[in-house]
Amino acid sequence: MTHPLVGRVRGVTYGVSVLLADNAGPMTLDGTNSYLLAGPDSVGFVVVDPGPLDEEHLQTLAAEGPVELVLITHRHLDHTAGARRFAEITGAPVRAADPGHCHRGLPLVDGELIEAAGLQIRVLATPGHTDDSVSFHLPEPDGPGAVLTGDTILGRGTTVIAYPDGDLGSFLESLDRLAGLGSAMVLPGHGPELPDLAAVCRDYYEHRQQRLDSIRAALLVLGADAGVDAVTDLVYTDIEPAVRGAAELSVAAQLAYLRTSG
């Protein structure tokens, strides 16, 4: 069943609107959130994550006004598959941390301040879900602003550490970095926006520590050299078959983390 917000541009917060792609699923939740960013006096937009190769979705994004720039949070296809086509439609450069996903644009640099569409956008490297994951901070003069988190933080549930591209140690460090932005609004790649970034980061950190405790307990039963399948069977006892692969990726990432850190 198609989500009722698919195909509708919806205002979220100061300078930010979102268009939900029609690609709902176990890993994408309601679908991919494509964000449109613009200051109050700007004619043009910045688009973050054009999403899947869905012509209707891309044309709806493009119809909102001139697109000055396209930004990518990470390489997964539900965020990037439509990027090349969107660049053709709009003529806008596409920038990502991974040069392979840039189109007529330079790779993103951690800490750089992008000025476009009447806004300032700070690039934050937040690896962990993937090694190229970045977040985008939209500061406000009198408040913490908002942060587009891609898949580093989701609007519902917790993200997958996509091992070996993803890394749990890096992910925990990224949570610490994001928590330092305080009570900024969370604008996730999937799911609804959330009101308090630091609080969500604390919840994510506690969840990861609980999972690590479960993995440690499983290894006491199965042996220190137990494989991913056996650990997944023992720890993830209540998951749907559709997300079994994601659970195995997270277990692999947690085992690598424990075996590296001791």
TIDOGU-223653 format. One record per residue: residue in one letter; chain; x, y, z of N, C-alpha, C in turn. Coordinates in steps of 0.1 Angstrom, whole numbers, plus 5000, padded with zeros to 4 digits. Each point is the difference from the previous one (the first is absolute). Layout:
// residues N
residu_chaine_n_xx_n_yy_n_zz_ca_xx_ca_yy_ca_zz_c_xx_c_yy_c_zz
A_A_X_Y_Z_X_Y_Z_X_Y_Z;
...
// end
This chain:
// residues 262
residu_chaine_n_xx_n_yy_n_zz_ca_xx_ca_yy_ca_zz_c_xx_c_yy_c_zz
M_A_5008_4988_5000_4992_5012_5000_5009_5012_5000;
T_A_4997_5010_4991_5008_5012_4999_4997_5009_5012;
H_A_5011_5005_5006_4998_5010_5011_4993_5012_4995;
P_A_4991_5005_5009_4992_5012_4995_5008_5013_4997;
L_A_5012_5000_5005_5008_5012_4998_5009_4999_4988;
V_A_5000_4988_4993_5008_4999_4988_4996_5010_4989;
G_A_5009_5007_4994_4997_5009_4990_4996_5014_5004;
R_A_5000_5002_5013_4995_5013_5005_5012_5007_5007;
V_A_5003_5012_4996_5011_5008_5006_4994_5006_5013;
R_A_5007_4998_5011_4995_5003_5013_5010_5009_5008;
G_A_4996_5012_5005_5009_5008_5008_5003_4993_5013;
V_A_5012_5001_5005_5004_4993_5012_5005_5011_5010;
T_A_5009_5008_4997_5005_5010_5009_5005_5012_4992;
Y_A_5006_5010_5007_5005_5012_4993_5010_4996_4989;
G_A_4996_5003_4987_5008_4998_4989_5000_4986_4994;
V_A_4992_4991_5006_5001_4986_4996_4986_4994_4996;
S_A_4999_4994_4989_4989_4992_4996_5005_4986_4996;
V_A_4990_4991_4999_5004_4986_4997_4990_4994_4991;
L_A_5005_4991_4991_4992_4992_4991_5003_4986_5002;
L_A_4990_4992_5003_5002_4986_5003_4999_4992_4987;
A_A_5011_4992_4998_5000_4991_4988_4991_4988_5002;
D_A_4996_4994_4989_4991_4989_5000_5008_4987_5000;
N_A_5008_4998_5010_5009_4988_5001_5000_4994_5014;
A_A_4988_4999_5006_4999_4995_5013_5005_4985_5001;
G_A_5005_4996_5011_5005_4986_5002_5006_4998_5013;
P_A_5004_4987_5003_5005_4997_5014_5012_5009_5003;
M_A_5008_5003_4990_5013_5008_5003_4998_5015_4998;
T_A_4990_5004_4992_4997_5014_4997_4989_5006_5008;
L_A_4993_4992_5009_4989_5005_5007_4989_5005_4991;
D_A_4995_5012_5002_4990_5006_4991_5005_5003_4986;
G_A_5013_5001_4998_5006_5004_4988_5011_5010_5003;
T_A_5007_5004_4989_5012_5009_5002_4995_5014_5001;
N_A_5005_5008_5009_4996_5014_5001_5010_5008_4992;
S_A_4995_5007_4990_5008_5009_4992_4997_5014_5005;
Y_A_5010_5008_5004_4998_5013_5007_5003_5011_4990;
L_A_4992_5011_5001_5002_5012_4993_5003_5011_5010;
L_A_5011_5007_4998_5005_5010_5009_5000_5013_4993;
A_A_4995_5011_5007_5001_5013_4994_4997_5010_5011;
G_A_5008_5011_4999_4998_5012_5009_4987_5007_4996;
P_A_4995_5009_5008_4988_5007_4998_4999_5009_4987;
D_A_5012_5005_4996_5000_5009_4988_5006_4993_4988;
S_A_5002_4987_5001_5007_4992_4989_4989_4995_4990;
V_A_5004_5002_4987_4992_4994_4989_5003_4986_4998;
G_A_5013_4996_5002_5005_4987_4998_5000_4991_5012;
F_A_5003_4987_4998_5000_4990_5011_5013_4993_5000;
V_A_5003_4994_5011_5010_4989_5001_4991_4987_5003;
V_A_5003_4990_4993_4993_4987_5002_5010_4990_5006;
V_A_4996_4994_5011_5008_4990_5007_4994_4986_4997;
D_A_5007_4991_4994_4996_4986_4997_4988_5000_4991;
P_A_5003_5001_4986_4989_4999_4991_4993_4987_5000;
G_A_5006_4989_5005_4993_4988_5003_5001_4990_4988;
P_A_4990_4991_4998_5000_4990_4990_4998_5005_4986;
L_A_5003_4992_4990_4998_5004_4987_4985_4998_4996;
D_A_4993_5010_5004_4985_5001_4999_4997_5013_4993;
E_A_4997_5000_4987_4998_5012_4992_4990_5009_5006;
E_A_4989_4995_5005_4989_5009_5006_5006_5007_5012;
H_A_5007_4993_5009_5005_5006_5012_5010_5011_4996;
L_A_5009_4997_4991_5011_5010_4996_4993_5012_4993;
Q_A_4990_4998_4992_4994_5011_4994_4992_5009_5010;
T_A_4995_4994_5010_4993_5007_5010_5010_5009_5008;
L_A_5011_4994_5003_5011_5008_5007_5004_5012_4991;
A_A_5002_4997_4987_5005_5011_4992_4990_5011_4998;
A_A_4987_4996_5000_4990_5010_4998_4998_5010_5011;
E_A_5007_4998_5011_4999_5009_5012_5007_5013_4997;
G_A_5009_5000_4990_5008_5013_4997_5014_4996_4996;
P_A_5007_5010_4996_5014_4997_4995_5008_4993_5011;
V_A_5007_4990_4996_5009_4993_5010_5014_5004_4998;
E_A_5006_5006_5011_5013_5005_4999_5011_4989_5002;
L_A_4997_4991_5009_5010_4990_5004_4992_4988_5005;
V_A_5007_4988_4998_4995_4987_5006_5010_4995_5009;
L_A_4996_4996_5012_5009_4994_5010_4996_4985_5003;
I_A_5009_4992_5002_4998_4986_5003_5005_4996_5014;
T_A_4992_4993_5008_5004_4996_5013_5009_4988_5000;
H_A_4997_4990_4991_5009_4988_4999_4996_4993_4988;
R_A_5008_4990_4997_5000_4993_4987_4988_4991_4997;
H_A_4992_4996_5009_4990_4990_4998_4990_5004_4989;
L_A_4996_4990_4992_4992_5004_4988_4986_5006_5003;
D_A_4994_4997_5011_4988_5006_5003_5001_5016_5002;
H_A_5012_5004_5002_5003_5015_5001_5007_5005_4987;
T_A_5006_4992_4992_5008_5005_4989_4996_4996_4986;
A_A_4992_4989_4999_4998_4995_4986_4994_5010_4991;
G_A_4992_5010_5005_4995_5010_4991_5009_5012_4998;
A_A_5012_5001_5006_5008_5012_5000_5004_5004_4986;
R_A_5005_4990_4992_5005_5004_4987_4989_5006_4991;
R_A_4988_4993_5001_4989_5005_4992_4995_5013_5005;
F_A_5000_5002_5013_4996_5013_5006_5009_5011_4995;
A_A_5013_4997_4999_5010_5010_4996_4997_5004_4985;
E_A_4996_4990_4992_4996_5002_4986_4988_5009_4999;
I_A_4990_4998_5009_4988_5008_4999_5002_5014_5004;
T_A_5008_5002_5011_5002_5013_5006_5012_5008_4996;
G_A_5010_4993_4995_5013_5006_4998_5008_5003_5012;
A_A_4996_4996_5012_5006_5003_5012_5012_4990_5003;
P_A_5011_5004_5006_5011_4991_5003_4995_4991_5012;
V_A_5006_4988_5000_4997_4991_5011_5013_4998_5008;
R_A_5000_5002_5013_5011_4998_5009_4998_4989_5010;
A_A_5010_4992_5002_4999_4989_5010_5014_4998_5006;
A_A_5001_4994_5011_5013_4997_5006_5008_4990_4991;
D_A_4993_4990_4994_5005_4991_4990_5001_5006_4986;
P_A_5012_5002_4995_5001_5006_4987_4992_4992_4989;
G_A_4998_4987_5002_4993_4993_4990_4985_5004_4999;
H_A_4995_5007_5010_4986_5005_4999_4999_5015_4998;
C_A_5011_5006_4996_5000_5014_4996_4997_5001_4985;
H_A_4992_5010_4996_4998_5003_4986_5001_5015_4998;
R_A_5011_5003_4993_5004_5014_4998_5001_5008_5013;
G_A_5003_4993_5010_5003_5007_5013_5012_4994_5007;
L_A_5006_5007_5009_5011_4995_5008_4996_4992_5012;
P_A_5008_4991_5005_4997_4992_5012_4998_5009_5012;
L_A_4992_4996_5009_4997_5008_5012_5012_4998_5009;
V_A_5003_5011_5008_5011_5000_5010_4995_5002_5014;
D_A_5004_4992_5009_4995_5001_5014_5003_5014_5005;
G_A_4990_5006_5006_5001_5013_5006_4998_5012_4991;
E_A_4999_4997_4987_4998_5012_4991_4986_5006_5002;
L_A_4999_5013_4997_4988_5007_5001_4995_5004_4986;
I_A_4989_4994_4996_4994_5003_4987_4990_5011_5001;
E_A_5002_5010_4991_4990_5010_4999_4992_4999_4987;
A_A_4988_4997_5001_4992_4998_4988_4985_5002_5003;
A_A_4992_5005_4991_4986_5002_5001_4996_5008_5013;
G_A_5009_5010_5003_4997_5008_5011_5002_4994_5014;
L_A_5007_4989_5000_5003_4993_5013_5014_4997_5002;
Q_A_5004_4997_5012_5013_4995_5003_4998_4985_5005;
I_A_5008_4991_4994_4999_4986_5002_5014_4995_5004;
R_A_5001_4995_5012_5013_4994_5005_5000_4985_4997;
V_A_5011_4996_4994_5002_4986_4997_5007_4993_5012;
L_A_4994_4989_5005_5006_4993_5011_5002_4985_4996;
A_A_5013_4996_5000_5002_4985_4997_4995_4992_5012;
T_A_4991_4991_4997_4994_4991_5010_5000_4986_4996;
P_A_5012_4994_4998_5001_4986_4995_4995_4991_5010;
G_A_4997_4988_4996_4995_4989_5008_4990_4991_4994;
H_A_4989_5007_4995_4990_4992_4992_5007_4996_4987;
T_A_5007_5009_4994_5010_4997_4989_5012_5009_5003;
D_A_5011_4997_4992_5012_5008_5003_4999_5014_4994;
D_A_4990_5003_4991_4999_5013_4993_4988_5008_5006;
S_A_4994_4996_5011_4988_5006_5005_5004_5014_5005;
V_A_4992_5010_4996_5001_5014_5005_4986_5004_5005;
S_A_5001_5010_5009_4988_5007_5004_5001_5015_4996;
F_A_4989_5007_5000_5000_5014_4996_4993_5008_5011;
H_A_5008_5010_5006_4994_5008_5011_4996_5013_4994;
L_A_4987_5003_5004_4994_5013_4996_4999_5009_5013;
P_A_5010_5008_5003_5000_5007_5012_4989_5011_5000;
E_A_4995_5005_5011_4992_5011_5001_5006_5010_5010;
P_A_4998_5013_4998_5006_5010_5008_4997_4999_5015;
D_A_4987_4996_5003_4996_5000_5013_4996_4986_5005;
G_A_5006_4990_4994_4996_4986_5005_5009_4990_4993;
P_A_4998_4987_5004_5009_4990_4995_4998_4996_4985;
G_A_4989_5004_4994_4998_4998_4986_4995_4985_4998;
A_A_5004_4995_4988_4995_4987_4996_5012_4992_4994;
V_A_5000_4987_5000_5010_4992_4994_4994_4989_4991;
L_A_5005_5000_4988_4995_4989_4991_5010_4989_5002;
T_A_4995_4988_5005_5009_4990_5005_5001_4988_4990;
G_A_4993_5000_4988_5001_4989_4992_4995_4987_5007;
D_A_5008_4989_4999_4997_4988_5007_5008_4998_5013;
T_A_5007_5010_5004_5008_4999_5012_4990_5000_5012;
I_A_4989_5008_4999_4989_5000_5010_4987_4999_4992;
L_A_4992_4991_5003_4987_4999_4993_4989_5006_5009;
G_A_4988_5002_4993_4989_5006_5007_4993_4989_5008;
R_A_5003_4988_4998_4993_4989_5007_5010_4988_5001;
G_A_5001_4994_5011_5009_4988_5002_5015_5005_5000;
T_A_5009_4991_4997_5014_5003_5000_5006_4996_4986;
T_A_5012_5006_4997_5006_4997_4987_5008_4987_5000;
V_A_5003_4996_4988_5008_4988_4998_5015_5005_4998;
I_A_5009_4993_5007_5014_5002_4997_5004_4991_4988;
A_A_5001_5005_4988_5001_4993_4988_5014_4994_4998;
Y_A_5004_4991_5009_5014_4994_5000_5002_4993_4986;
P_A_5012_5000_4994_5012_5007_5005_5001_5015_4996;
D_A_4991_5005_4992_5000_5014_4997_4998_5008_5012;
G_A_4991_4996_5009_4997_5006_5012_5009_4995_5012;
D_A_5002_5008_5010_5009_4997_5011_4994_5005_5013;
L_A_4999_4991_5010_4993_5003_5013_5008_5011_5007;
G_A_5013_4998_5001_5008_5010_5007_4998_5014_4995;
S_A_5000_5001_4986_4998_5013_4994_4986_5005_5002;
F_A_4990_4991_5001_4986_5004_5002_4999_5006_5014;
L_A_5006_4994_5010_4999_5005_5014_5007_5014_5001;
E_A_5011_5002_4993_5006_5013_5000_4991_5010_4993;
S_A_4993_4996_4989_4991_5009_4993_4988_5004_5009;
L_A_4995_4991_5008_4990_5003_5010_5005_5011_5010;
D_A_5012_4998_5004_5005_5010_5010_5001_5014_4993;
R_A_5004_5000_4987_5001_5013_4993_4987_5006_4998;
L_A_4990_4992_4996_4987_5006_4998_4993_5004_5013;
A_A_5003_4993_5011_4994_5004_5013_5005_5014_5004;
G_A_5012_5003_4996_5005_5013_5003_4993_5012_4994;
L_A_4991_4997_4991_4992_5011_4994_4987_5003_5008;
G_A_4998_4993_5011_4989_5003_5009_4987_4995_4995;
S_A_4990_5009_5003_4986_4996_4997_4995_5004_4986;
A_A_5009_4999_4990_4996_5003_4987_4989_4990_4995;
M_A_4992_5005_4991_4990_4991_4994_5007_4990_4991;
V_A_4996_4987_5000_5005_4989_4992_4992_4999_4987;
L_A_5006_5001_4989_4994_4998_4987_5006_4988_4993;
P_A_4994_4988_5003_5006_4987_4996_4998_4997_4985;
G_A_5008_4991_4995_4998_4995_4987_4987_4991_4998;
H_A_4995_4995_5011_4988_4992_5000_4993_5002_5013;
G_A_4986_5001_4999_4992_5001_5012_4998_5015_5003;
P_A_4992_5002_5011_4997_5014_5003_5011_5008_5007;
E_A_4999_5013_4999_5010_5008_5007_4998_4998_5015;
L_A_5011_5003_5008_5000_4999_5014_5005_5013_5007;
P_A_4996_5002_5012_5002_5014_5006_5013_5002_5006;
D_A_5008_4990_5004_5011_5003_5009_5012_4990_4996;
L_A_5009_5005_4993_5011_4992_4995_5008_4994_5011;
A_A_5004_5007_5010_5008_4995_5011_4993_4989_5007;
A_A_4987_5001_5002_4993_4989_5007_4999_4988_4991;
V_A_4998_5001_4987_5000_4989_4991_5014_4993_5000;
C_A_5011_5008_5000_5013_4994_5000_5002_4992_5013;
R_A_4995_5005_5011_5001_4992_5013_4993_4987_4999;
D_A_4988_5000_4994_4992_4988_4999_5007_4990_4990;
Y_A_5006_5005_4989_5007_4991_4991_5012_4994_5007;
Y_A_5008_5008_5008_5012_4995_5007_4996_4989_5010;
E_A_4989_5003_5007_4996_4990_5010_4996_4987_4993;
H_A_4993_5001_4989_4995_4988_4992_5012_4992_4995;
R_A_5011_5007_4995_5012_4993_4995_5007_4993_5012;
Q_A_5000_5007_5011_5007_4993_5012_4992_4988_5004;
Q_A_4987_5000_5000_4992_4989_5004_5002_4988_4990;
R_A_5001_5004_4987_5003_4990_4990_5014_4993_5002;
L_A_5009_5009_5003_5014_4995_5002_5000_4990_5013;
D_A_4992_5004_5010_4999_4991_5011_4994_4986_4996;
S_A_4990_5001_4992_4994_4988_4995_5010_4991_4992;
I_A_5008_5007_4992_5010_4992_4992_5010_4994_5009;
R_A_5005_5007_5010_5009_4995_5009_4994_4987_5007;
A_A_4988_5001_5004_4993_4989_5007_4999_4988_4990;
A_A_4997_5003_4988_4999_4989_4990_5014_4993_4998;
L_A_5010_5008_5000_5014_4994_4998_5004_4991_5012;
L_A_4995_5004_5011_5003_4991_5012_4993_4987_4998;
V_A_4989_4999_4993_4993_4988_4998_5005_4992_4988;
L_A_5003_5008_4989_5004_4994_4988_5015_4998_4998;
G_A_5008_5007_5008_5014_5000_4998_5005_5013_4993;
A_A_5012_5004_5003_5005_5013_4995_5001_5001_4985;
D_A_5001_4988_4993_5002_5000_4986_4986_4998_4992;
A_A_4989_5001_5007_4987_4998_4994_4998_5009_4988;
G_A_4993_4994_4990_4998_5008_4988_4987_5008_5000;
V_A_4999_5008_4989_4989_5010_5000_4986_4993_5000;
D_A_4998_4989_4993_4987_4993_5000_4996_4996_5013;
A_A_5009_4993_5007_4997_4994_5013_4997_5012_5010;
V_A_5008_5010_5000_4997_5011_5009_4987_5007_4997;
T_A_4997_5002_4988_4987_5006_4996_4989_4992_5004;
D_A_5001_4986_4999_4989_4992_5004_4997_5001_5015;
L_A_5011_5002_5008_4998_5000_5015_4996_5014_5005;
V_A_5004_5011_4993_4998_5013_5005_4987_5006_4994;
Y_A_4998_4999_4987_4989_5006_4993_4989_4989_4998;
T_A_4992_4998_5011_4991_4989_5000_4986_5004_4995;
D_A_4998_5013_4998_4986_5005_4997_4999_5009_4988;
I_A_5009_4997_4990_5000_5008_4988_4993_4993_4988;
E_A_4995_5009_4991_4994_4994_4988_5010_4996_4990;
P_A_4997_4990_4992_5010_4995_4990_5005_5011_4991;
A_A_4991_5010_4997_5004_5010_4991_5012_5009_5005;
V_A_5002_5000_5013_5011_5008_5005_5011_4991_5006;
R_A_5000_4987_4997_5010_4991_5005_5014_5005_4995;
G_A_5001_5003_4987_5013_5004_4995_5005_5013_5007;
A_A_4992_5009_5003_5004_5012_5007_5005_4997_5014;
A_A_4993_4990_5007_5005_4996_5013_5014_4993_4999;
E_A_5002_4992_4990_5013_4994_4998_5011_5010_4998;
L_A_4997_5011_4992_5010_5010_4998_5003_5007_5014;
S_A_4990_5003_5008_5003_5006_5013_5008_4991_5009;
V_A_4996_4987_5000_5008_4991_5008_5014_4999_4996;
A_A_5003_5000_4986_5013_4999_4995_5008_5013_5005;
A_A_4993_5011_5000_5007_5013_5004_5003_4999_5015;
Q_A_4991_4995_5008_5002_4999_5014_5011_4990_5004;
L_A_5000_4989_4993_5011_4990_5003_5013_5006_4996;
A_A_5001_5007_4989_5013_5006_4996_5004_5010_5010;
Y_A_4991_5008_5005_5003_5010_5010_5005_4994_5013;
L_A_4993_4989_5005_5004_4994_5012_5014_4993_4999;
R_A_5002_4994_4988_5013_4993_4998_5011_5009_4998;
T_A_4997_5012_4995_5011_5010_4999_5003_5007_5013;
S_A_4989_5003_5007_5002_5008_5013_5003_4991_5012;
G_A_4998_4987_4998_5002_4991_5011_4989_5000_5010;
// end
